[in-house]
Structures are given as C-alpha cells and as structure tokens.
C-alpha cells in the first residue's frame, strides 16, 4: 500500500473519531445534571434532554449543596422513571433562600422544585403567591429533608467554663453572663473581660431573625404559640437590651462572623450565633488558624432545626403533572435511609434521630451528637406579624451606631462614579436610625470634614442635600483622610464614654484609586492612625473599593486591622454594598 494511501486512511480514521467523540460528548451533556446552562439562582435554561426524559429542575439552598449533588448524581445514574416510563433526570442549582424566593416571585427562575433553608421562606412565598393567584404555589405541604440546627459557636474553653457539653446552656445563661458587671470574672476567669457577642442582623438576615426569635422564645419560657404581645413585655425587652448592649458585631452572613472570630481571635468576639455545620466546618478546615477550637451550643430552651423543606411548585403554570410526579419520586429517594445517612458526611443531620451520628459530627469536632429535636425543642418558624414585632424590638434595644462616611471626590470619580456614590450615600443616610449619629468627610487634594458626628434625626435632611451636590475634582489624599477620620472617631468615642453611652463605631471609606496627595505616608498611617489589633468595641473601617483602579490590597489591610470588612463595588452595585454595610452596624 502506498504511503499516500496510508496517510489518507489515517486522516479518515481521525475524522471519524472526532465525529464520534463529539456525538458522545453531546449525549453526555444532554443527560448531565451539572452543566453551565443554569443561572445563579435556578435553572433558567434547562439542559436539552433526549426524548422520553423528564427534567426536574431543583433550586436548593447552598448549605446542603454537596449532599444534594451526591444524591442527584446517584439518582440520575439509577434509571428512575415516571409511571409513563419516562426517565427522570434531576438538575440541582445551589441558591440563597431569600434570593431564590424573590426570583421565583419575579419570574426570573422557574424551578419544578424548591428547597430553601427553613419553613419561614415557604410561608412567605406561599403567602405572596396566594395574594397574586388566589392559591399557594405548592398544593401540598413541603416536607423536611434534613436538619441544620441553629445555635451559638463559642470558644471551647469558654463554653466548658459554662458547663459544655454536659450542662444545658440556654439563652438565660448568656443573658446573665452579659448582664454581670464582672463578666467572665463571675466564672473565675476575669482575664477574659466582659462578654462579647455577635449575630446576624435580623433586619437583613433570616438567620438573624431566627436567632432573635429563638432568644425571645427562650426568655418567654415558651416553645409554641409565641405572640407579638409576648415580645413587647418589659421582661423580654430588658433581656434583649442586655444582650444587644453586649453585642459587638452584626452582619448579614453567619459565616462572615465566624471568619472574623477566626482572624481576630478570642480577644475580639467570644461567641456568635450560627449553624452547627459551619461551626464544625471551621474546626475541621481552619484548625491551624484558630486560637482554640469552637464548641457548638444548642440553646437548651429550644432552637430552629433548619429543616430544608422540599416544595413541588405544582400550582405554577410552568409545572405539568408529569414533572410534579418526577419531583415527588426524587423526594422519596432523598428521604430513604441510605441517602439520609450520607448527609452526615456533609455536616448535616438526618431527619431520623435513630440514625447514629458519626464523624465529622462528633464531640471532638465541636458538637453534641446526642442532641436532637426531642432533647432540644424545635421551634416553629415566625409568621409575618411575629417577625415584625421581633425586628421592631431589636431596633429599640440594639446598640446605636456612630458612623463616619469618608468619600473620595477626586477627579477620577467624575461621571457615573460620583453620581451613583451620591445617590447610594443619600439612600444609606435615610436607612439609619434617627438616634444613630453620622458624620461626613470628603477628600481630594485636601481633607474636608463637612459634618462632625451628630444625631441622624437632627441632620439627615440637610446632610442628604449636601451629599447630593458633591462634585469630583483633584487628587487623592487617601492616607490623610483615614487619619482625620480615626482622630474624629476616637474623640467621639471618648466623649460618648464620658457621657455613659455604649455605641458601635464604623467608618465607611469609599475610594476609587491610590493615594496621590498629602503629606502622610502609608507606613505613617498604619503606625500612628490605625490600631495594632482590632478591638471589639473600637472603630471598624469598612472600605469600599470603587472600581478596578482602587488599591484593594491596601484597603483590605485597613479593614483587617480594625475588624471591618472590605467591599468591592462599581456604579451598578454600590447601592447593594451600602445595604450590606447597613447590616454591619
């Protein structure tokens, strides 16, 4: 055979292999449950599937994403079929509970099934859907799939002083500790000082609302039938005020609070309200970084066993009968004992308490395996009226904030940047509590304090007008602006202490570039204007890196040494970033 003929045959062979490979790849893509054809919050463009196949798109809370992914892969490989004989393929997308609820309401996503973190989201979605369509979005109750209990993560030596793991520890224990002027000295450990707590803000976070609801249930001595009238009693108000006056840090995400504990250590926060799974994960993944291991405390009066309900959205017009049937078949598979047992490997608790727990959910890793909804009562999710009352009491009793806004108005801020910065800052001012204090500094070639901190209710309208008229020009005296802000805040803090006020202090620093003006150097700023270590009750700086030209490394260092947090923003996201910072104070 000639050489040219051999080459020709080889080329034909390679071509055939490429074609067959492409066909095989396309087939795999068609049946794969994990593709790039889904949106962040759900399946917006379902994967193309072979004939005689039913696709179940599942929007599932990100907390249980690893477990769901494992179960979905096994289910899809098992050849489950509907009553008509069609093969069922499940495609799961991890979502945030609140974000996905809003996306369903707004029509941005149309999943067949939805599994948020707890029943409170189901109540909200069904209520909204019923108002619009005269029926709930799910015709049947949404059964639980797994448990992720909510409680308190505390440094293990501190938890052990309180009696963990053998002695029940409840909210009353926490309040008594917070109220005691001797703090940890009342337990023989005066070197730990006053008790310092952190929790998610219930105005912005569902985890924060559930934490505060658990607290009110505990202090009221109830596990059911809590009413708004129960919330507004003097006893509950005094207890919540005691807790909040010793709360040094708020936020929107409990994992961010845990991260802050890990980075700043026991001298910063002693405990935060969070989930069992996140506490154990912190011990497992960041053991070398932690000063001490963390212990997870189940509030003995009762808590929320995040039950991750599974809703089949069969009343929605995009779900047909066979898709609903397929979703029910997958639900049954999820609830089988074998699948429930696998949840433990992913730091989740099976619904069946007779399934023995094992590593990683062990005492050594920071949790109490024997706890269950029978020994720690499972609390019912708050309805809208109860939730509103708890948020209202939180606003009444929380520590007020003193906020200093430091705005870059240099020439690089011209155009959309200064326009959106003005609008977002005014919006932020309107969200502050009337009894908070707020001040304003602008900087370009020089630093100009426009408003020293004063009561929001007295100055918000005038200050909003001044912000609305800000113009951009000149260079960037960033280091001098930071030093001026910290000087003003320290003066305000000392004045408040002299007047017997206990406040939270935050500096919002928005800049889109590097320092290009002024006489203070970077090293001088860190050495003379910023603390060596973050203090729980000191000022926290929340830098906003506004655009790609901002010096993110520098701004992050500023955030870290003060116990704040760096945010990145552009004109499209700045308003949302300001809302996130609102939750921190």
C-alpha positions in Angstrom: 0.0 0.0 0.0 1.4 3.4 -0.9 2.5 6.0 1.7 -0.1 8.5 0.4 -2.9 5.9 0.7 -1.8 5.2 4.3 -1.9 8.9 5.1 -5.4 9.2 3.6 -6.7 6.2 5.7 -5.2 7.7 8.8 -6.9 11.1 8.2 -10.3 9.4 7.6 -9.8 7.4 10.8 -9.0 10.5 12.9 -12.0 12.3 11.4 -14.4 9.5 12.3 -13.0 9.5 15.9 -13.6 13.2 16.2 -17.1 13.0 15.0 -18.0 10.1 17.3 -16.3 11.9 20.2 -18.4 15.0 19.6 -21.6 13.0 19.4 -20.7 11.2 22.7 -19.8 14.5 24.3 -23.2 16.0 23.2 -25.0 13.0 24.6 -23.3 13.3 27.9 -24.0 17.0 28.0 -27.7 16.2 27.3 -28.0 14.0 30.3 -25.6 15.6 32.8 -27.3 17.2 35.8 -24.4 19.6 36.3 -24.0 21.9 33.3 -23.3 25.6 32.7 -26.8 26.2 31.4 -28.2 27.2 34.7 -28.4 30.6 36.3 -27.0 31.5 39.7 -30.4 31.2 41.3 -32.0 28.3 39.4 -32.5 26.6 36.1 -33.4 29.4 33.7 -32.3 27.5 30.5 -32.9 23.8 31.2 -30.5 21.3 29.8 -31.6 19.8 26.4 -32.6 16.2 27.0 -33.2 13.0 24.9 -36.7 12.0 24.1 -38.7 10.1 26.8 -37.0 12.0 29.6 -38.4 14.3 32.3 -36.2 17.0 33.7 -36.7 18.1 37.4 -35.0 21.4 38.0 -34.4 21.9 41.7 -33.4 25.2 43.3 -31.8 24.1 46.6 -30.2 26.1 49.5 -26.5 26.2 49.1 -26.0 24.9 52.7 -26.7 21.4 51.6 -25.3 21.7 48.1 -22.6 19.0 48.5 -25.1 16.4 49.8 -27.7 17.2 47.1 -25.0 17.0 44.4 -24.0 13.5 45.5 -27.6 12.3 45.7 -28.5 13.8 42.4 -25.6 12.0 40.7 -26.6 8.7 42.1 -30.3 9.2 41.3 -29.6 10.1 37.7 -27.4 7.0 37.3 -30.2 4.8 38.7 -32.7 5.0 35.9 -35.7 6.1 37.8 -38.8 6.5 35.7 -42.3 8.1 35.9 -45.5 6.0 35.7 -45.4 6.5 31.9 -41.9 5.1 31.6 -40.0 8.3 31.0 -36.5 8.5 32.6 -36.2 11.2 35.3 -33.2 13.5 35.3 -32.7 15.9 38.2 -30.7 19.1 37.7 -29.9 20.9 41.0 -28.7 24.5 41.4 -27.5 25.9 44.7 -29.3 29.2 45.7 -29.7 31.6 48.5 -33.1 31.0 50.2 -34.3 34.6 50.1 -32.8 35.5 46.7 -34.4 32.4 45.1 -37.7 33.2 46.7 -37.7 36.7 45.2 -36.5 35.3 41.8 -39.5 32.9 41.7 -41.9 35.7 42.6 -40.4 37.9 39.9 -40.4 35.2 37.3 -36.6 35.2 37.0 -36.4 31.4 37.6 -39.0 28.7 37.2 -37.8 25.5 39.0 -40.0 22.4 39.3 -39.0 22.0 43.0 -37.6 24.4 45.5 -35.8 23.7 48.8 -34.9 26.7 51.0 -33.3 26.6 54.4 -36.3 26.6 56.6 -40.1 26.8 56.6 -40.2 30.6 57.1 -39.3 31.1 53.4 -42.1 28.7 52.4 -44.6 30.7 54.4 -43.5 33.9 52.7 -43.6 32.5 49.2 -47.0 30.9 49.6 -48.5 34.0 51.1 -47.2 36.2 48.3 -48.3 33.7 45.6 -51.8 33.4 47.2 -52.2 37.2 47.1 -51.4 37.2 43.4 -53.1 34.0 42.2 -55.5 33.1 45.0 -53.7 29.9 45.7 -50.3 28.8 47.2 -47.6 27.9 44.8 -47.3 24.4 46.2 -50.6 22.5 46.5 -49.2 20.1 49.2 -47.2 20.7 52.4 -43.4 20.9 51.9 -41.8 18.0 53.9 -38.5 18.4 55.6 -35.4 16.9 54.0 -32.6 17.4 56.5 -31.6 19.3 59.7 -29.1 22.1 60.1 -29.6 23.4 63.7 -29.0 27.0 64.7 -27.2 27.8 67.9 -24.1 29.5 69.3 -20.5 29.0 68.4 -18.2 29.8 71.3 -14.5 29.3 72.0 -14.4 25.9 73.6 -12.6 26.9 76.8 -15.3 29.5 77.4 -18.1 27.1 76.6 -16.5 24.5 79.0 -16.5 27.1 81.8 -20.3 27.4 81.3 -20.6 23.7 81.6 -20.5 22.5 77.9 -21.0 19.7 76.9 -22.6 18.1 80.0 -24.6 21.0 81.4 -27.5 22.6 79.5 -26.7 26.1 78.4 -29.5 28.4 77.4 -30.2 32.0 76.5 -30.8 32.8 80.2 -27.2 31.7 80.8 -26.0 34.1 78.1 -28.1 37.0 79.3 -26.9 36.5 82.9 -23.3 36.5 81.8 -23.8 39.6 79.6 -25.5 41.4 82.5 -22.9 40.7 85.1 -20.5 43.7 85.5 -17.7 41.2 86.4 -18.2 39.4 83.1 -16.2 36.2 82.9 -14.9 37.1 86.4 -18.1 35.7 87.7 -16.9 32.3 86.4 -13.4 32.7 87.8 -11.9 34.0 84.6 -11.6 37.8 84.9 -8.8 37.8 82.3 -11.5 37.3 79.6 -13.2 40.5 80.5 -16.8 41.4 79.6 -18.8 39.0 77.4 -18.8 40.0 73.7 -21.3 38.6 71.3 -22.0 38.7 67.5 -25.1 37.8 65.5 -26.6 38.4 62.1 -28.8 41.5 61.8 -32.5 40.4 61.8 -33.5 43.3 59.6 -31.3 42.0 56.8 -30.8 38.3 57.6 -33.2 35.4 58.0 -30.6 33.7 60.3 -30.6 36.9 62.4 -34.4 36.8 62.6 -34.4 33.2 63.7 -31.7 33.9 66.3 -33.7 36.7 67.8 -36.9 34.6 67.7 -35.1 31.7 69.4 -33.9 34.2 72.0 -37.5 35.5 72.6 -38.9 32.0 72.9 -36.2 31.1 75.4 -36.7 34.2 77.6 -40.5 33.8 77.4 -40.3 30.2 78.5 -42.3 29.0 75.5 -41.7 26.5 72.7 -45.0 27.2 70.8 -47.7 29.9 70.4 -45.4 32.9 70.8 -47.3 36.1 70.0 -46.4 39.7 69.3 -47.9 40.6 72.7 -45.3 38.3 74.3 -42.5 40.1 72.5 -43.4 43.5 73.9 -43.3 42.6 77.6 -40.9 44.5 79.9 -39.1 41.3 80.8 -38.3 40.4 77.2 -37.4 44.0 76.3 -34.9 44.2 79.3 -33.4 40.8 78.4 -32.9 41.7 74.7 -31.5 45.1 75.7 -28.9 43.3 77.9 -27.9 41.0 75.1 -27.7 43.8 72.4 -25.7 46.1 74.6 -23.1 43.4 74.7 -23.3 42.6 71.0 -20.2 44.0 69.3 -20.7 42.8 65.8 -23.6 42.4 63.4 -23.7 41.2 59.8 -25.7 39.5 57.1 -23.9 36.2 56.8 -23.1 34.0 59.8 -20.0 32.5 58.1 -18.6 36.0 57.8 -18.9 36.4 61.6 -17.2 33.1 62.1 -14.4 34.2 59.8 -14.0 37.3 61.9 -13.7 35.2 65.0 -11.0 33.1 63.4 -9.0 36.0 62.1 -9.2 38.3 65.2 -9.2 35.6 68.0 -10.8 35.3 71.4 -9.9 38.9 72.3 -12.4 40.2 69.8 -15.5 38.1 70.0 -16.4 35.3 72.4 -19.4 33.8 70.6 -21.5 34.2 67.6 -24.9 32.8 66.6 -24.5 30.5 63.7 -25.2 27.0 62.4 -23.8 23.7 63.6 -22.5 22.7 60.2 -20.5 26.0 59.9 -19.0 25.6 63.4 -17.8 22.1 62.8 -16.5 23.0 59.3 -14.5 25.8 60.9 -12.9 23.4 63.3 -12.1 21.0 60.5 -10.9 23.3 57.8 -9.2 26.1 59.8 -7.9 24.3 62.9 -4.4 25.6 62.5 -5.6 29.2 62.4 -7.9 29.0 65.4 -6.6 30.0 68.8 -8.9 27.4 70.4 -11.4 25.0 68.9 -15.0 26.2 68.7 -17.9 24.5 70.6 -21.4 24.5 69.3 -24.1 25.3 71.9 -27.7 24.2 71.4 -29.8 26.7 73.3 -31.4 24.5 75.9 -34.8 26.3 75.8 -35.2 25.3 72.1 -33.9 26.3 68.7 -34.5 26.2 65.0 -33.7 22.9 63.4 -33.3 24.3 59.9 -35.4 21.6 58.1 -34.8 22.5 54.4 -38.4 21.8 53.2 -38.9 20.4 49.7 -41.6 22.1 47.8 -43.1 20.9 44.5 -44.3 24.0 42.8 -47.2 22.3 41.1 -49.6 25.3 41.2 -47.2 27.3 39.0 -48.2 27.3 35.3 -44.7 26.1 34.2 -45.0 22.7 36.1 -47.0 19.9 34.5 -48.4 16.8 36.1 -45.5 14.5 35.0 -42.9 16.9 36.2 -44.6 17.1 39.6 -44.7 13.3 39.7 -41.0 13.1 38.9 -40.2 15.7 41.6 -42.1 13.5 44.1 -40.1 10.4 43.1 -36.9 12.3 43.7 -38.2 13.5 47.1 -38.9 9.9 48.1 -35.4 9.0 47.1 -33.9 11.8 49.3 -35.8 10.6 52.3 -34.6 7.0 52.1 -32.4 5.9 55.0 -29.4 5.4 52.8 -29.5 8.9 51.5 -30.2 10.4 54.9 -27.1 8.6 56.3 -24.9 10.2 53.7 -25.9 13.6 54.9 -23.7 13.2 58.0 -20.6 13.2 55.8 -21.6 16.7 54.7 -22.2 18.0 58.3 -26.0 17.7 58.0 -28.3 15.8 60.4 -30.7 13.1 59.2 -34.4 13.6 60.0 -34.5 10.2 61.7 -32.8 10.6 65.1 -32.3 6.8 65.3 -29.7 7.0 62.6 -26.5 7.1 64.7 -24.2 10.1 64.1 -20.5 9.6 63.4 -17.5 11.7 62.3 -17.4 14.5 61.4 -20.4 15.3 63.7 -18.6 14.4 66.9 -17.8 15.9 70.3 -14.2 16.1 69.3 -15.1 18.3 66.3 -17.2 20.6 68.5 -20.8 19.5 68.6 -23.0 17.3 70.8 -24.1 14.2 68.8 -26.8 13.3 71.3 -28.8 16.5 70.8 -32.0 16.1 68.7 -35.4 17.8 68.4 -36.7 15.7 71.2 -34.0 16.9 73.7 -33.7 20.5 72.3 -37.2 21.5 71.3 -37.8 22.5 67.6 -39.3 26.0 67.5 -41.9 26.9 64.8 -40.9 29.5 62.2 -42.2 33.0 62.9 -45.1 34.3 60.8 -45.0 37.8 59.4 -46.6 39.5 62.4 -44.3 37.8 65.0 -41.3 38.5 62.8 -42.2 42.2 62.5 -42.6 42.5 66.3 -39.2 40.9 67.0 -37.4 43.1 64.4 -39.1 46.2 66.0 -37.9 45.2 69.5 -34.4 44.6 68.1 -34.3 48.1 66.7 -35.5 49.5 70.0 -32.9 47.7 72.1 -29.8 47.4 69.9 -26.7 49.5 70.5 -26.9 52.6 68.4 -24.2 53.3 65.9 -21.9 56.2 65.2 -21.0 56.2 61.5 -18.5 58.4 59.7 -18.7 58.4 55.9 -15.4 59.2 54.2 -15.9 59.9 50.4 -13.3 60.2 47.7 -14.3 63.1 45.5 -11.1 63.3 43.4 -11.1 63.8 39.7 -11.2 60.1 38.9 -14.6 59.9 40.5 -16.2 62.1 37.8 -19.2 60.8 35.8 -21.2 57.8 36.8 -19.0 57.1 39.9 -19.7 60.3 41.7 -23.4 60.3 40.6 -24.0 56.8 41.9 -21.9 57.4 45.0 -24.0 60.4 45.9 -27.3 58.5 45.3 -26.2 55.5 47.3 -24.9 57.6 50.2 -28.1 59.5 50.5 -30.1 56.2 50.5 -27.8 54.9 53.2 -28.4 58.0 55.3 -32.1 57.5 55.1 -31.8 54.0 56.4 -30.0 55.0 59.6 -31.9 55.0 62.9 -32.8 58.6 64.0 -30.8 58.0 67.2 -27.7 56.9 65.4 -25.0 59.5 64.8 -23.5 60.2 61.4 -20.7 62.5 60.1 -19.2 63.2 56.7 -15.6 63.7 55.4 -14.8 64.3 51.7 -11.3 64.3 50.3 -9.4 65.1 47.1 -6.3 67.3 47.2 -7.1 68.0 50.8 -9.4 66.5 53.5 -12.6 68.4 54.3 -14.8 67.4 57.3 -18.2 68.6 56.3 -20.2 67.3 59.2 -19.0 66.0 62.6 -21.0 63.1 64.0 -24.4 64.2 65.1 -27.8 62.7 65.8 -29.2 61.4 62.4 -32.7 62.7 63.1 -31.5 66.2 63.5 -29.3 66.5 60.4 -30.3 63.8 57.9 -32.2 66.0 55.5 -29.6 68.8 55.4 -26.7 66.3 55.1 -28.5 64.5 52.3 -28.8 67.7 50.3 -25.1 68.4 50.8 -24.2 64.9 49.6 -26.4 65.3 46.6 -24.4 68.4 45.5 -20.9 66.9 45.8 -18.6 67.4 42.8 -15.4 65.4 41.8 -12.1 67.1 41.1 -8.4 67.0 42.1 -6.0 64.3 43.5 -6.5 61.7 46.3 -5.3 62.4 49.8 -6.3 58.9 51.0 -3.9 58.5 53.9 -4.7 61.9 55.4 -8.4 61.1 55.1 -8.0 57.9 57.0 -6.1 59.7 59.8 -8.6 62.5 60.0 -11.4 60.0 60.3 -9.8 57.9 63.0 -9.0 61.1 65.0 -12.6 62.3 64.8 -14.0 58.9 65.7 -11.7 58.5 68.7 -12.7 61.9 70.0 -16.3 61.0 69.6 -15.8 57.6 71.3 -14.2 59.2 74.4 -17.0 61.8 74.6 -19.6 59.1 74.5 -17.8 57.1 77.2 -17.7 60.2 79.4 -21.5 60.5 78.9 -22.1 56.9 79.7 -23.1 55.9 76.1 -22.3 52.5 74.7 -22.2 52.6 70.9 -20.8 50.8 67.9 -18.4 52.8 65.7 -17.9 52.4 62.0 -16.1 54.3 59.3 -17.2 53.9 55.7 -14.3 54.7 53.4 -15.1 54.9 49.7 -12.2 55.3 47.2 -11.6 54.5 43.6 -7.8 55.0 43.5 -4.4 55.1 45.2 -3.1 57.9 47.4 -1.7 60.7 45.2 -1.6 63.7 47.5 -1.0 64.7 51.1 2.0 64.6 53.5 1.2 61.4 55.4 2.9 58.2 54.2 1.3 54.7 54.1 3.6 53.5 56.9 2.8 56.5 59.0 -0.9 55.9 58.6 -0.6 52.4 59.8 1.8 53.2 62.6 0.1 56.3 64.0 -3.5 56.4 62.9 -4.7 52.8 63.0 -4.7 50.3 65.9 -2.2 47.5 66.2 -5.1 45.0 66.8 -8.8 45.2 66.2 -10.9 45.9 69.3 -14.5 44.6 69.6 -15.8 48.0 70.8 -13.3 50.1 68.8 -14.0 51.7 65.5 -14.3 49.4 62.5 -13.4 50.6 59.0 -15.5 49.3 56.1 -13.6 50.2 52.9 -15.4 50.2 49.6 -13.0 49.7 46.6 -15.0 51.6 44.0 -13.8 50.3 40.6 -10.8 48.4 39.3 -8.3 51.2 40.0 -8.9 51.1 43.7 -6.0 49.8 45.9 -7.8 46.7 47.2 -4.7 45.3 49.0 -4.3 48.5 51.0 -8.0 48.8 51.7 -8.2 45.2 52.9 -5.3 45.7 55.3 -7.1 48.7 56.7 -10.2 46.6 57.2 -8.4 43.8 58.8 -6.6 45.8 61.5 -9.8 47.4 62.6 -12.1 44.3 62.4 -14.1 45.7 59.5 -14.7 44.2 56.1 -13.6 45.1 52.5 -16.3 45.6 49.9 -15.8 45.9 46.2 -18.3 47.9 44.1 -19.0 49.6 40.8 -21.7 52.0 39.8 -24.2 49.1 39.3 -23.6 47.5 42.7 -22.8 50.4 45.1 -26.3 50.7 46.4 -26.4 47.0 47.3 -23.0 47.3 49.0 -24.2 50.2 51.2 -27.2 48.0 52.2 -24.7 45.3 53.3 -22.8 47.8 55.4 -26.1 48.9 57.0 -26.4 45.4 58.4 -22.9 45.6 60.0 -23.8 48.5 62.3 
